[in-house]
């Protein structure tokens, strides 16, 4: 019975995300494996937000939440279904034209497709081996280690307890759990705990495993669509040899979901640019969820928005149009912003990074702090030697305008790494301890994105 309830909770999240995803794409909604993954991740993000709002509105009396969520999804889905029926004729024409184009492509590339079919089987074998390895590592610690226990699962149990116990996680007694952290994982887990009717360790175990393996699957699917299967398999193998993604899947798995949302937001931005869409709302929607996952998502969202509006302005959009888009962006991100503000208000604590910042700025001129950080960076580069290839190709592809988007996005990732570097320089914590406990966690944020963007710097080729 618990398995059925768990399946229902995932299915509801998927339909919730699909409704949102289709509202952005309309009748041009692509029914492929990528869209299904994106719908599910979008659903996980926004069902956790709706659960948080429901908890605030009912003061923790949230046992009826699954019923409210189910009927909300049904009503919205029926509304979108009626709209899609009205556009049926237009949609039929698009499908007919696409089918004709696909038939023309198949006639010229069937032999090539058959030769590459074996790569899919190799990818399935590699992903299956990775999944088994991650599963057995996670099985020893189903509730995670340290932050996964104290921040995410601990808070999830408070939220799922109901009544007025949920606010206890903001008590001074539990100050060590970082009360001001965003509640994506706690709300997502608490929502499912309510569905299944108890605190079952298989729930965090499943999602720790699911987010980790999704990094590999999405990287393969993206490059298979945008490039070819050779590069997709190459990126998959490169990530498989990374010592950090699999390790961190059992330690503090909030970093892995953040890596997934970073990767999705980059892919959606590339698709937006390729298809010459006027509005990058789905991109911004995923990037806003990044700072609902973890605090490190806040600078990502800011830099991401700056890049989007710069790119829109560069491509001929007026400043007035960009301002209108900015206003719409705030509207789209409003649920996430309000959720974060509510957490901050209830936590009633200041971020340790901001507190006493003016007194710590003198640390920027301390050479010893830089010397302490450099060995960690060197160890990271030597264990991921392929990263050195990326700036080399950026230099070779610098003049070619075809690669502008990828180069800009790589600069965006580099900017985030510089941000992290600056945080270590001015951290109020003891630097060596801070590096030991967090450096090799945060590098996982962009490993899938670097492998993905790095492969796109090669000659562009799309499979037919």
C-alpha positions as CSV (number, residue, x, y, z in Angstrom):
1,X,0.0,0.0,0.0
2,X,2.9,2.4,0.8
3,X,4.4,1.7,-2.6
4,X,1.1,2.7,-4.3
5,X,0.9,5.9,-2.2
6,X,4.6,6.7,-3.0
7,X,3.9,6.1,-6.7
8,X,0.8,8.3,-6.5
9,X,2.9,11.1,-4.9
10,X,5.4,11.0,-7.7
11,X,2.7,10.8,-10.4
12,X,0.9,13.8,-8.9
13,X,4.2,15.8,-8.9
14,X,4.8,14.7,-12.5
15,X,1.3,15.9,-13.7
16,X,1.7,19.1,-11.7
17,X,5.0,19.8,-13.5
18,X,3.6,18.7,-16.9
19,X,0.7,21.2,-16.5
20,X,3.2,24.0,-15.8
21,X,5.5,22.8,-18.6
22,X,2.7,22.7,-21.1
23,X,1.5,26.1,-20.0
24,X,4.8,27.5,-21.2
25,X,5.0,25.5,-24.5
26,X,1.3,25.3,-25.3
27,X,0.4,23.0,-28.2
28,X,4.1,22.8,-29.2
29,X,4.8,20.7,-26.0
30,X,7.3,18.1,-26.9
31,X,6.4,14.6,-25.7
32,X,9.8,13.0,-25.4
33,X,11.9,11.7,-22.5
34,X,13.6,15.0,-21.8
35,X,10.2,16.8,-21.4
36,X,9.1,14.0,-19.0
37,X,12.2,14.5,-16.9
38,X,11.8,18.3,-16.9
39,X,8.1,18.0,-16.0
40,X,8.9,15.8,-13.1
41,X,11.6,18.1,-11.8
42,X,9.4,21.1,-12.3
43,X,6.7,19.3,-10.4
44,X,8.9,18.4,-7.5
45,X,10.0,22.0,-7.2
46,X,6.6,23.6,-7.3
47,X,4.7,20.9,-5.3
48,X,7.3,21.5,-2.5
49,X,6.4,25.2,-2.7
50,X,2.7,24.6,-2.7
51,X,3.2,22.2,0.3
52,X,5.1,25.0,2.1
53,X,2.3,27.5,1.4
54,X,-0.3,25.0,2.6
55,X,1.7,24.4,5.8
56,X,1.8,28.1,6.5
57,X,-1.9,28.6,5.8
58,X,-3.0,25.7,8.0
59,X,-0.4,26.1,10.7
60,X,0.9,22.6,10.1
61,X,-2.5,20.8,9.7
62,X,-1.5,19.4,6.4
63,X,-2.9,15.8,6.4
64,X,-5.5,16.8,3.7
65,X,-2.8,18.3,1.4
66,X,-2.7,15.3,-1.0
67,X,-6.5,15.7,-1.7
68,X,-6.1,19.4,-2.3
69,X,-3.1,18.8,-4.6
70,X,-4.8,16.1,-6.6
71,X,-7.9,18.1,-7.3
72,X,-5.9,21.2,-8.2
73,X,-3.9,19.3,-10.8
74,X,-7.1,17.8,-12.3
75,X,-8.8,21.2,-12.6
76,X,-5.7,22.9,-14.2
77,X,-5.1,19.9,-16.5
78,X,-8.7,20.0,-17.7
79,X,-8.4,23.7,-18.4
80,X,-5.3,23.2,-20.5
81,X,-6.9,20.2,-22.2
82,X,-9.8,22.4,-23.4
83,X,-7.3,25.0,-24.7
84,X,-5.4,22.3,-26.6
85,X,-8.6,21.0,-28.2
86,X,-9.2,24.5,-29.6
87,X,-5.8,24.5,-31.1
88,X,-6.1,21.0,-32.5
89,X,-6.3,21.9,-36.2
90,X,-3.2,24.1,-35.9
91,X,-1.4,21.4,-34.0
92,X,-2.4,18.8,-36.6
93,X,-0.8,20.9,-39.4
94,X,2.5,21.2,-37.4
95,X,2.6,17.5,-36.8
96,X,1.9,16.7,-40.4
97,X,4.7,19.0,-41.7
98,X,7.1,17.6,-39.1
99,X,6.2,14.1,-40.1
100,X,7.0,14.9,-43.7
101,X,10.4,16.4,-42.7
102,X,11.2,13.4,-40.5
103,X,10.4,11.0,-43.4
104,X,12.9,12.9,-45.6
105,X,15.5,12.7,-42.9
106,X,15.0,9.0,-42.3
107,X,15.5,8.1,-45.9
108,X,19.0,9.6,-45.8
109,X,20.2,8.6,-42.3
110,X,18.8,5.1,-41.6
111,X,22.2,3.4,-42.0
112,X,23.9,6.0,-39.8
113,X,21.3,5.5,-37.1
114,X,21.7,1.7,-37.2
115,X,25.4,2.0,-36.8
116,X,25.0,4.2,-33.7
117,X,22.3,2.0,-32.1
118,X,24.9,0.1,-30.2
119,X,26.0,3.2,-28.3
120,X,22.6,3.4,-26.7
121,X,23.1,-0.1,-25.3
122,X,26.5,0.9,-24.0
123,X,25.1,4.0,-22.4
124,X,22.4,1.9,-20.7
125,X,25.0,-0.5,-19.3
126,X,27.2,2.4,-18.0
127,X,24.2,4.1,-16.4
128,X,23.0,0.8,-14.8
129,X,26.4,0.2,-13.3
130,X,26.5,3.8,-12.0
131,X,23.0,3.3,-10.5
132,X,24.0,0.1,-8.7
133,X,27.1,1.8,-7.3
134,X,25.2,4.8,-6.1
135,X,22.4,2.5,-4.7
136,X,24.8,0.4,-2.6
137,X,26.6,3.5,-1.3
138,X,23.3,5.1,-0.4
139,X,22.0,1.9,1.2
140,X,24.4,2.1,4.1
141,X,23.2,5.6,5.0
142,X,19.5,5.9,3.8
143,X,19.1,9.1,5.8
144,X,22.4,10.6,4.5
145,X,25.3,11.9,6.5
146,X,25.5,15.1,8.5
147,X,23.7,17.8,6.6
148,X,21.4,15.3,4.9
149,X,20.3,14.2,8.4
150,X,20.3,17.4,10.3
151,X,19.1,19.8,7.7
152,X,16.9,18.0,5.2
153,X,15.4,14.8,6.8
154,X,15.2,16.3,10.3
155,X,13.3,19.3,9.0
156,X,11.1,17.0,6.8
157,X,10.0,15.1,9.8
158,X,9.1,18.3,11.6
159,X,7.1,19.5,8.6
160,X,5.3,16.2,8.2
161,X,4.4,15.9,11.9
162,X,1.5,18.2,11.5
163,X,-0.3,20.3,14.2
164,X,2.0,23.0,15.5
165,X,5.1,20.9,15.7
166,X,6.4,22.0,12.3
167,X,7.6,25.4,13.6
168,X,9.9,23.7,16.1
169,X,12.6,23.4,13.5
170,X,13.1,27.2,13.8
171,X,13.7,26.9,17.5
172,X,16.9,28.2,19.0
173,X,17.4,24.7,20.4
174,X,18.1,23.5,16.9
175,X,20.2,26.4,15.7
176,X,22.9,24.0,14.4
177,X,20.7,22.9,11.5
178,X,21.0,26.3,9.7
179,X,17.4,27.5,10.1
180,X,17.6,29.9,7.2
181,X,18.3,27.2,4.5
182,X,15.7,26.9,1.7
183,X,13.2,24.1,2.2
184,X,13.0,22.4,-1.2
185,X,14.2,19.0,0.1
186,X,12.4,19.1,3.5
187,X,9.1,20.1,1.9
188,X,9.5,17.6,-0.9
189,X,10.2,14.7,1.5
190,X,7.5,15.8,4.0
191,X,5.0,15.9,1.3
192,X,5.7,12.3,0.4
193,X,5.9,11.3,4.1
194,X,2.3,12.5,4.3
195,X,1.3,10.5,1.2
196,X,2.8,7.3,2.5
197,X,1.7,7.9,6.1
198,X,5.0,7.7,7.9
199,X,8.7,8.4,8.1
200,X,10.0,5.7,5.7
201,X,13.8,5.7,5.1
202,X,13.3,4.4,1.5
203,X,11.9,7.9,0.6
204,X,15.2,9.9,1.1
205,X,17.1,6.8,-0.1
206,X,15.2,6.8,-3.4
207,X,15.5,10.6,-4.1
208,X,19.2,10.6,-3.1
209,X,19.7,7.9,-5.7
210,X,17.3,9.5,-8.3
211,X,18.9,12.9,-8.3
212,X,22.4,11.4,-8.6
213,X,21.6,9.2,-11.6
214,X,19.6,12.0,-13.2
215,X,22.8,13.9,-13.6
216,X,24.1,11.2,-15.9
217,X,20.9,10.5,-17.7
218,X,20.2,14.1,-18.5
219,X,23.8,14.8,-19.7
220,X,23.5,11.9,-22.1
221,X,20.0,12.8,-23.4
222,X,21.0,16.5,-23.9
223,X,24.1,15.7,-25.9
224,X,22.4,13.0,-27.8
225,X,19.8,15.5,-29.0
226,X,22.0,18.6,-29.5
227,X,25.2,16.8,-30.7
228,X,25.5,13.1,-31.3
229,X,25.7,9.8,-29.4
230,X,29.5,9.7,-29.4
231,X,29.8,13.0,-27.5
232,X,26.9,11.9,-25.2
233,X,28.6,8.7,-24.3
234,X,31.9,10.5,-23.9
235,X,30.4,12.9,-21.4
236,X,28.7,10.0,-19.6
237,X,32.0,8.2,-19.1
238,X,33.8,11.4,-18.0
239,X,31.2,12.0,-15.3
240,X,31.3,8.4,-14.3
241,X,35.0,8.7,-13.4
242,X,34.4,11.8,-11.2
243,X,35.0,10.8,-7.6
244,X,32.6,13.4,-6.2
245,X,29.1,12.9,-7.7
246,X,28.7,9.3,-6.5
247,X,30.3,10.1,-3.1
248,X,28.2,13.2,-2.5
249,X,24.9,11.3,-3.4
250,X,25.1,9.8,0.1
251,X,26.6,12.7,2.0
252,X,24.7,15.8,1.5
253,X,22.4,15.2,-1.5
254,X,21.1,18.8,-1.7
255,X,24.2,19.6,-3.7
256,X,23.2,17.0,-6.3
257,X,19.7,18.3,-6.9
258,X,21.2,21.8,-7.3
259,X,23.5,20.3,-10.0
260,X,20.5,18.9,-11.7
261,X,18.6,22.2,-11.8
262,X,21.7,24.1,-12.9
263,X,22.1,21.6,-15.8
264,X,18.4,21.8,-16.8
265,X,18.4,25.6,-16.7
266,X,21.4,25.7,-19.1
267,X,19.8,23.3,-21.5
268,X,16.5,25.2,-21.6
269,X,18.4,28.4,-22.2
270,X,20.3,26.8,-25.2
271,X,17.0,25.5,-26.6
272,X,15.5,29.0,-26.2
273,X,18.3,30.5,-28.1
274,X,18.3,27.8,-30.9
275,X,14.5,28.1,-31.5
276,X,14.6,31.9,-31.4
277,X,11.9,32.2,-28.8
278,X,10.8,35.6,-27.7
279,X,10.3,34.7,-24.0
280,X,12.7,32.6,-21.9
281,X,10.2,31.9,-19.2
282,X,10.7,28.2,-18.8
283,X,14.5,28.9,-18.5
284,X,13.9,31.4,-15.7
285,X,11.4,29.1,-14.0
286,X,14.0,26.4,-13.6
287,X,16.7,28.9,-12.6
288,X,14.5,30.4,-9.9
289,X,14.0,26.9,-8.4
290,X,17.8,26.8,-7.9
291,X,17.7,29.2,-5.0
292,X,14.7,27.2,-3.5
293,X,17.0,24.2,-3.5
294,X,20.0,25.9,-1.7
295,X,21.5,29.3,-0.9
296,X,24.1,28.8,-3.6
297,X,21.3,29.1,-6.1
298,X,20.7,32.8,-5.3
299,X,23.9,34.1,-7.1
300,X,23.2,31.7,-9.9
301,X,19.7,33.1,-10.4
302,X,21.1,36.6,-10.4
303,X,23.9,35.9,-12.9
304,X,21.6,33.9,-15.0
305,X,19.0,36.7,-15.3
306,X,21.8,39.2,-16.2
307,X,22.9,36.9,-19.0
308,X,19.4,36.4,-20.3
309,X,18.6,40.1,-20.5
310,X,22.0,41.0,-21.9
311,X,21.5,38.3,-24.6
312,X,18.0,39.6,-25.4
313,X,19.3,43.2,-25.7
314,X,22.2,42.1,-27.8
315,X,19.8,40.3,-30.2
316,X,17.9,43.5,-31.0
317,X,15.3,43.7,-28.2
318,X,14.7,47.2,-26.9
319,X,15.4,48.3,-23.3
320,X,11.6,48.8,-22.8
321,X,11.0,45.2,-23.9
322,X,13.7,43.9,-21.5
323,X,12.1,45.9,-18.6
324,X,8.7,44.3,-19.4
325,X,10.4,40.9,-19.4
326,X,12.1,41.6,-16.1
327,X,8.7,42.5,-14.6
328,X,7.3,39.2,-15.9
329,X,10.3,37.4,-14.5
330,X,9.6,38.7,-11.0
331,X,6.0,37.5,-11.4
332,X,7.2,34.0,-12.5
333,X,9.7,33.8,-9.6
334,X,7.3,35.3,-7.1
335,X,6.3,31.9,-5.5
336,X,9.9,31.1,-4.9
337,X,10.8,34.5,-3.6
338,X,7.9,34.6,-1.2
339,X,8.8,31.1,0.0
340,X,12.3,32.1,0.7
341,X,11.2,35.3,2.5
342,X,8.8,33.2,4.7
343,X,11.6,30.9,5.7
344,X,13.9,33.8,6.5
345,X,11.2,35.5,8.5
346,X,10.4,32.4,10.6
347,X,14.0,31.5,11.0
348,X,14.7,35.1,12.3
349,X,18.4,34.9,11.8
350,X,21.0,36.6,9.6
351,X,23.2,34.8,7.1
352,X,26.6,34.2,8.7
353,X,28.3,35.3,5.4
354,X,26.7,38.8,5.6
355,X,27.0,39.3,9.3
356,X,30.1,41.3,10.1
357,X,31.1,41.5,6.4
358,X,32.7,45.0,6.6
359,X,35.2,43.7,9.2
360,X,36.1,40.7,7.2
361,X,36.9,42.5,3.9
362,X,40.5,42.9,5.0
363,X,40.8,39.1,4.5
364,X,40.9,39.8,0.8
365,X,44.5,41.1,1.2
366,X,45.6,38.0,3.2
367,X,48.0,36.0,1.0
368,X,47.9,33.0,3.3
369,X,44.2,32.5,2.6
370,X,44.9,32.2,-1.1
371,X,47.7,29.7,-0.5
372,X,45.4,27.6,1.6
373,X,42.8,27.4,-1.2
374,X,45.1,26.7,-4.1
375,X,45.9,23.1,-3.1
376,X,42.2,22.2,-3.1
377,X,41.8,23.7,-6.6
378,X,44.9,21.9,-7.8
379,X,43.5,18.6,-6.5
380,X,40.2,19.2,-8.2
381,X,41.8,19.9,-11.5
382,X,44.2,16.9,-11.4
383,X,41.3,14.6,-10.7
384,X,39.3,16.2,-13.5
385,X,42.0,16.7,-16.1
386,X,39.4,17.1,-18.9
387,X,38.4,20.5,-17.5
388,X,41.7,21.9,-18.8
389,X,40.6,21.1,-22.3
390,X,37.6,23.4,-22.1
391,X,39.5,26.8,-21.9
392,X,41.7,25.6,-24.7
393,X,38.7,25.0,-27.0
394,X,37.2,28.3,-25.8
395,X,40.3,30.0,-27.2
396,X,40.1,28.1,-30.5
397,X,36.4,28.8,-30.9
398,X,36.6,32.4,-29.7
399,X,36.1,34.0,-33.1
400,X,33.3,31.6,-34.3
401,X,30.0,33.3,-33.6
402,X,28.3,29.9,-33.7
403,X,29.7,29.1,-30.3
404,X,28.9,32.4,-28.6
405,X,26.1,31.0,-26.5
406,X,28.2,28.1,-25.2
407,X,31.1,30.4,-24.4
408,X,28.9,32.8,-22.6
409,X,27.4,30.0,-20.5
410,X,30.9,28.7,-19.7
411,X,31.8,32.2,-18.6
412,X,28.7,32.1,-16.4
413,X,29.9,28.9,-14.8
414,X,33.3,30.4,-14.3
415,X,31.8,33.5,-12.7
416,X,30.0,31.2,-10.2
417,X,33.3,29.5,-9.3
418,X,34.8,32.9,-8.8
419,X,31.9,33.7,-6.5
420,X,32.6,30.6,-4.5
421,X,36.3,31.5,-4.3
422,X,35.3,34.9,-3.0
423,X,33.1,33.4,-0.3
424,X,36.0,31.3,1.0
425,X,38.2,34.4,1.1
426,X,35.7,36.3,3.3
427,X,34.2,33.4,5.2
428,X,33.7,34.0,8.9
429,X,34.5,30.3,9.6
430,X,38.0,28.8,10.1
431,X,39.2,28.5,6.4
432,X,40.8,25.1,6.5
433,X,37.7,23.6,8.2
434,X,35.4,25.3,5.7
435,X,37.4,24.0,2.8
436,X,37.6,20.4,4.2
437,X,33.8,20.3,4.8
438,X,32.5,22.0,1.7
439,X,34.9,22.4,-1.2
440,X,34.5,19.0,-2.8
441,X,30.7,19.2,-2.3
442,X,30.3,22.5,-4.2
443,X,32.4,21.4,-7.2
444,X,29.7,18.9,-7.9
445,X,27.3,21.8,-8.6
446,X,28.8,22.3,-12.1
447,X,30.5,19.1,-13.1
448,X,27.6,17.9,-15.2
449,X,27.2,21.4,-16.7
450,X,30.9,21.6,-17.5
451,X,30.9,18.2,-19.3
452,X,27.7,19.2,-21.2
453,X,28.9,22.7,-22.3
454,X,32.5,21.4,-23.0
455,X,31.2,18.9,-25.5
456,X,29.1,21.6,-27.2
457,X,32.3,23.5,-28.0
458,X,33.2,20.8,-30.6
459,X,31.8,21.0,-34.2
460,X,28.0,21.3,-33.9
461,X,26.1,18.3,-35.2
462,X,22.6,17.2,-34.6
463,X,21.4,13.7,-35.1
464,X,18.5,13.1,-37.4
